[in-house]
Amino acid sequence: MSLDAHAALQAVIHHPLFGVGITLAVYQLALAAYEKTRWFFLQPVLVSMTVLIGVLLVSGLSYQEYRSSTFLLSVLLGPATVALAVPLYLNLRRIRQLFWPVLITLSVGGVVATALGVGLAWLFGADHMMLMTLAPKSVTSPIAMLVAEQIGGVAALAAVFVLITGVLGAMCGPELLRRIGVHHPAAQGMALGITAHAVGTARALQEGEESGAFAALAMSLMGMATAILLPLAVAVIT
């Protein structure tokens, strides 16, 4: 490669909009591949993450620079989360009809999702710090990082566990639910929202509007319950 071509390539890689452009392009390609094939292992978030890691390694772009160039996308996460209120509003009547089933599902599912993760880690010999990092794995990253730090975990590692949980839930959740006989859109949405947070909610929206609405509801309530109750539970136990 000539000196001029190398300089031009470096200019493109280090351009302030390179991170945004490559992120959106990779996700759209991953989404198109998934929509065309419907192969569960081509889950868009997983494929996008894998390809982006490869792009950063090949281009030599540091994570700090990539994160800085994608700051705009991070800012838009807030409005995107708030926009989940739209399917909630459209299905508000249905949610009211199923208020008690929703409350019971949230209570039982939230406790089981948290306790199973911590319990399995404890059985495999994880230390206290790792257990506290794993505990909020089923809620969105901002809440999980804050809660993990409050109860003695590692915020950055909690975000990794949240991502893994969401991707696995979105990949395997819908098919697993169908195989065990759970076909009701509200039940599927609740399960995905409670266990796989935002990634699961995005997957539920692909299944249908009602499923997406209940997933958004479950994700929101699970986040609030975890932020309030988990630190209290840890304080009582310890």
C-alpha positions, 0 to 999 in steps of 0.5 A: 500500500502506498504512503498516500493510500495508507494516510487516506485509510488512517484518516478514514479510520480516525474520522469522528464519524467512523465509529457511528458509520461502521456500527450502523452498517454492521448492524444493518447487515447483521439484521438483514442476514438474520431476517433472510435466514432466521438462523438463531445463531445469527442474532444481530447483536451477537453478530454485530458485536463479533464483527465490530471487535474484528474491525477494531482489531484489524484497523488498530482503532482503540476502544477509547477512540471508538467509544468517543466516536459513538457517543451520539449513539450512546446519547440516543439510548435514552430516547430509544428506551423511552420510546418503548412506552409507545407499545405499552400505551397501545396495549394499555388495556390488555396490560390492565386486564392481565395486571395480577398475572403480570405482577405474579410473573414479575415477582416469581420470575424476577426472584428465580432469574436472580437467584439461579444465576447467583446460586449456580455461580456459588456452586461453581465456587465464585467469590463474593465479588463475582456473585455480586457482579452476577446478581443484576445480570437480567436488567439493563446495563446502566441499572446493572452497573449501578447496582453491582457497584452498590452491592460490592461487584464490578460495574464493568464486568456486570455490563459484560454479563448483562450483554451475554444474558441478553444475547443468549436470551434473544437467541434461545428464548423464543424457540425454547418458550415455544418448545415448552408450550408457551405460545401466548404473546404476553407470556413470551414477552414477559419472559423475554423482558424479565430475563433478557432485558433490552435485547430480549425486548427487541427480540420480542418486538420482532415476534409481535406488538403485544409481545413487545409491549409486555417485554417492555413492561417486564424490563422496566419493572424488573429494572426498578425492582432490582435497583430497589430491592436487590441492595436491600436484600444483600444488606439484610443477608450480609 
